[in-house]
Amino acid sequence: MSTDSSRLAAPVPLTLALLALATAGCAGVRAREAAEAKLQAELDRAACPATLDEAWAAARLLLDERGYPLAAPDMQAIGKRPALLERVTGGLAELVTPARATRDEDGGRRLETGWLDGRRYRLVGSATAPGCHLTFLAIREDPYERHRDVWEAPRRDPALALELLRRLAPDEAARIAPPAGGTP
């Protein structure tokens, strides 16, 4: 009888260890999400002197520097010659690449990049939007079907928004999130 009880008792420490590990993982995710929400709230309240046009130009350049393919008109707007794939225009372009050129929409602007490492961005801007007037929306790639969006809402990317703020209003960005190794 003691043999049966020892076999039943052996998995208990393992079960408790797995439960503690799962709880710690969830706590880590919650902490990261809370930090992102706090950063996003600070970014929304940030004083950014740039106009929508200035912020839009800087955001396109930032996306290009990060390697995200832009549509031909956006590449030309930042002074670059589009690659062959990005030069495709008209209805064919929508079949070849998800990159969509800047267009006016609902009183604001919108563009979409092509794929890079399972992610692409939708940039949405409005002169009345808070902060630097822009929102970077990250769109993940479906892991089962290449070059397809996952079936979830795009998520705001506060890290990219902070990088834009560092370019447009460095003092305000430093107030929100001091650079690594800097003073708080």
Secondary structure, 3 states (H helix, E strand, C coil): CHHHHHHHHCHHHHHHHHHHHHHHHHHHHHHHHHHHHHHHHHHHHCCCCCCHHHHHHHHHHHHHHCCCCCCHHHHHHCCCCCCHHHHCCCHHHHHHCCCEEEEEECCEEEEECCCECCEEEEEEECCCCCCCCEEEEEEEECCCCCCCECCCCCEECHHHHHHHHHHHCHHHHHHHCCCCCCCC
